[in-house]
Amino acid sequence: MLSLIVPTFNERDNIQPLYERVRDALGAEEYEIIFVDDSVDDTTREIARLTAEDPRVRLLHRRERGLSTAVIAGFGAAQGDLVAVMDADLQHPPEILPQMLDAQRQRRADLVVPSRYVEGGSPGGLDGPIRRMLSLGGRSLAHLMLRESRVTSDPMSGYFLATREAVLPLLGTRPKGFKILLELLVRGRVRRTVEVAYSFAERSANQSKLGWKTQVDYLRQLLDLVPVHPENTRFFLFALVGGTGVAVNAALFALLTNDLLNGVQYAALLASPIASNAAIIWNFIWNTSITWRDRFRSEHLWRHALRYLLVSETGTLLTWLVLLILRAVGLRLDLLDQLIGIGVAVLATYRLNDRWTYLPAGDAVLEPERSVSRR
């Protein structure tokens, strides 16, 4: 049986249309709909009316708020061997539930994720460029910080289907953020993941609940999940080493321009590459000793070193290119432009070092696998 969990907060106008679309989509499938309701309007009464008309509809009303805890409460109340989660705002189309069920059964998947970012999918329902930018940024950040999230192209999704066995480790937990799929990917029992394409629909009623507090909670959630698996701490070690490299660069540059090269024509132009390359050597030593210590092979020292140098110079080029692009589009804030370029370079150089510099010869790229159900 499928237990469909729908967290609700003031979604009165969406309840009846959602119920009808789920009923029509699932047809003769054995299922239940569990509305986990935190509402303070007439949503609760609307759900209660449906429970009286259809025994497959259940209401779990709570006196607290929180999307992730609502979903986990739904997991605890679910009676099915499969559980699915979807929002009540009708941006998640119930019509693809049969496809999700077929993909799970045919592939024996622990998790099925409808994705906006595979062939045939679309993120079109994201209302406005800012929300789209935040979604893409959050997706990239999750992929960067949490290796487990890379099994899906849409780790920010609030729409998914999983086996009861996969979600069991989450029962009783209280995640800090609202992206329950990330919790499941990191803490759950997920071995095989399948994606299906879907188009994110336009919002039917009510306004987006996405705000700055939600973004802060998302960052806190990512930081809370990183230590769960040691592999995910690499980025923070890389950033820490990079911070010391900046200090080395600045100190050596000051020493050269103020003392050793004082009075020499074009002292700054001479000091800059010397200081930069000294910082690269410093970073290589510490990243080799700490960040990727488990992958370093002494017999491949020169290969690691050459690749690290190439990646670092690529990062310098990226910083410069971003600066040019930002100026081309009219943003001329020197320090901010430089910081944005550095941020892009840090992300790119980390990924290149992780996937290339410190990948032992003959090994495959260290990425989880995923499959896509195409229909």
N, C-alpha and C positions, 0 to 999 in steps of 0.2 A: 504493500500500500504506500501511496505517496502522501506525505504530510507537507502541505504548502503553508509556510509561515509568512504572514504579512504584518509587519510592524506598522502601526498607525498612530498618527498624532494630528488630530483635527483634519481628517480626510473625509468628512461626511458625504460630500457630493460624489466621491469616487467609489464608494463602497458598493452600491448596486451595480454600476457598470462593470466593475472589476469582477464581482461575483458571477455575473451573467457570462462574461467572456471566458472566465476559468471553466465554468460549467459547460459551455459550448465546446471549448477546446479539448477538454479531457473526456467528454462523452461518457462511455461505459467504463472508463478507467476507475479503479478503486482509489479513492482519495478522501482527504479531509482538508479543510481550510481553517487554519488557526490564526485568528486576528489577535495579535498582542497589542493591546490598546492602552496608550498613555494620554488619551485625549481629555480636553477640558470643555469640549463643545458637545454637539448632539451625535457625534460619531459613534459613541458607545451605544446609544439607543438604536441607531440604524443597524449596527451589527447584531444587537440583541433581537431585533425583529427578524433578521435572517436566520438566526439560530432556532427561532421558533418555527420557521417554515421549512428548514432543511437541516436534518440531524448531522449532515456532513460539515456544517459550519459551527465552529467553536469560538468562544470569546474568552480571552484571558486579559482581564482589566487589571492594571497596576496603578500604584500610587506614586510611582517614580518615573523619571524620563531617562531615555538613553537608547539609541538604536541598537548598539551591540548587545547590551544586556537584555533588550527585548527579544532579539533573535535567539540568544542563549536560553532565555526562559521558554521560548517556543520549542527549541530542541528538547528541553526537559519534558515538555508536555506532549510531544509528538508520539503517535502510536505506530507510525509507518516505519518500514525498513529503509525507505528513502525519504529524504527531507529536501525541500526546495525553499528558497528565500526570494522574495520579490518585494519591491516597493508598492505602495498603494496609490501612487500618483499617476499610474497608467503609462509611465514612460517605459516600463518593462512589459513587452507584449506577451500576454498569456498564451497566445496562439502558437508559440514555439515550445511550449511545455511538452507536447508529444514528441517533438524532435529531440529534446533533451533526454527524455526517457528512453527513446530508441538508441541514442548514442551511448547512454550508460549501459544498457543491457547488451548491446552488440559488442562494445569494447570492454565490458566489465570494469568500467572506470570507477574510481573512488570519488571523482569530482568532475562535473560538467559545468563549464563556464561559457555562457553566451558572451561573445566578444564583439565590440564595435570596431575592432582594429584588424580583423582578418578579411580576406576577400569575401565580398558580399555583405559585410557589415557597414554600419554608418553611425558616427557620433552626432548626427544632425540635430538631435533634440537638446543638446547643450545650448542653453539660452544665452547667446552673446559671446563675443571673442574673449572676454575676461574669464568666463567660466571654462571655455574650451582651453585656454592657456593654463588655468589652474589644474584642469584635469590631466592635460598632457604632462605638465610639470610634476604633478603627484605621481603619475604613472612612471615617469623616468626616475624619480627619486626612489620609488619602491623597488624598481629593477636594479638600481645601483646599490641600495643598502641591504636588500633582502634577496639572497640568491634563490630562495624557494619561490619567490614571486615570479620568476622568469619562466615558469612552466605555463603561464598564460600571458597573452598579449594585453589582457585587460584586468590587471590585479585590483583596480579600483572599483570593479563592478559590484553592485549590490544585488545582482541576480545570479543565482547558481543553484545547482542540484548536487547533493552528496549522499553517500551512504550513511546510515546511522553510525556504523563503526567508525567512519572518518571523523565525525563530529564529537564523539564521546569525550575526548580529552578536554573539550572546551566547557563541558558542563561544570557549573560552579565557579567559573572564572568571571572576572569583571574587567574587560578590556578598557583601556583609557580612551580609545578613539572610536570612530564610527564605522571603520572599514572591516567588517567581520570576516570578509573573504581573506584578508591578509592574516588574521588570527588563525583561520582554518589552514591556510597554506603553511604557516610556520609551526603551529602547535598541534595541528590535527594529524590524523593517520592517512595521509594522502600519498599514494604511490603512483597512481596512474591518473592523468588529467586529460580530458578531451574538451576541445572548444567547438562551439557552433556559432555561425555568424548571425548577428541580429542588428536591426536598426533601432537606435535609441529614439523613442518617440517624443513628440512635443508634449510639454506639460499640459494636462487637461484642466486642472483646477488648482487653486492655491498657489503660493509663491515658493520659490526655492528656499530651503532652510539652511543653505550654505552661507556661512559668514566667517568673519575672521577668527572667532572662537573655535569654529569647526576646523579651520586650517591649523590652528595651534594644537588642537587635540590630535589632529592627524600626525603632526610632527612628533608629538609626545608618544603616540602609538608606535611610530616607526622606531624611535629611540628605545622604547620598551621591548620591542621585538628583536632588535639587533643582537643582544647578548644570548638569546636562546640557543643559537648555533654559532660556534667560534668562527666559522668561515665568514660570517657577516661583519666581524670586527675589523677586517682588513682595511676598509675604506677609512675608518677613523684613525687607524695607525698611519695610513698613508697621508692623511691630512695633518696629523700631528707632526710627522717627519717633515712634511712640506713647510709647516710653520717654522720649524727650527732652521730649515734651509733659507727661508726669507730673512731670518735674523742673521745668518752667516753671510748672505749676500750683502745686506745693508752694512754690516760691520766691516767687511772687507772693502767694500766700495768707499766707505768713509775713511778707512785707514789709508787706502791708496791715494785718494784725492787730497787728503789733508796732510799726509806725511810722506809716504814713499815716492809719490809722483808730484809732490807739491812744486809748482813752478814749471812743470813740463807742459808744453803746448798740447792742447786737446787731452788733458789728463782724464777728464770724465769719459771720453770716448774710448780711451784705452782701459780704464778701470772697469767699465761696465761689463764687457765680455769676460774679463778675468774673474770678476766677482760672480757672474752668472754661472760660469763653468765650474768654479770652485763649489758653488752651492749644489750644482748637479752631481758632482762627485760625492759631496757630503750626503746628499739624499740617497744616492745609489748605495752607499755603504750601509746606511741605517735601514733602508727598505729591504736590502738583501739580508741584513742581520735580524730584523724584527718582523716586518710586514709579510714578506714571502719567505721566511726562514725555512718553512717545511718543504718548499719547492726548489730551493737553491741547490744546485749541484756544482761542486768545486771544479769538476772537469769541464764545465760549461761556463766558467767565469767570464771569458772574453766574449762569448756569444751573448750572455746576459748583459754585460757592460755595453757592448755595441748597440744592442737593441734598446737599452735604457737611454742611451745618448740620443738615438734617433727619435724615440718617443718624446723625450724632453724638448728637443729642438722643434718637433711637431707642435708641442704645446706652446712654445714661444711664437711660432708662426700663426697658430690659431688665435692667440691673444691679439696679435697685430691685425689679423683679418677681421675679427669681431669689431675691433676699434674702427677699422675702415668702413665696415658695413653700417655701424651705428651712426657714424658721421654722414654717410651717404643718405640715410633716411632722416637726417636732420637733428639727431641727438648729439649735442656737442657739450657734454659735461665730462671733462677730461678724466677726473678721478673715477667717477661712476662708470664711464665707458671702459676704463682700464680694469676695474673690479669685475665688471660683467665678463670681459674677455678672459680674465684670470679664472673666473668660475667655470666657464665653458672649458677652458684648457685643463683644469683640475679633473673635471669629470671625464674628459676624453683620454687624458694620459693615464688615469687610474684604470679605465677599461682596457686600454691597449697594453698596459703592463700586466694586468691580470690575465688577459687572454693571449698574450704573445710573448712578452719579455721573459716571464717566469714560467712559461709552459714548457715542461721538459720535452726534449726532442722526441718526435714520434707519437706524442700523446695527442688525443683529441681535445678540442676546446672543452673546458670544464663547465658545461652548461647542462641543466636538466633538460629532459626531452618532453615534448608535448605533441599531441596529434590533433588534427582538425577534422571534424566530420563535415564532409561536403555533400550537399544535396541539391 
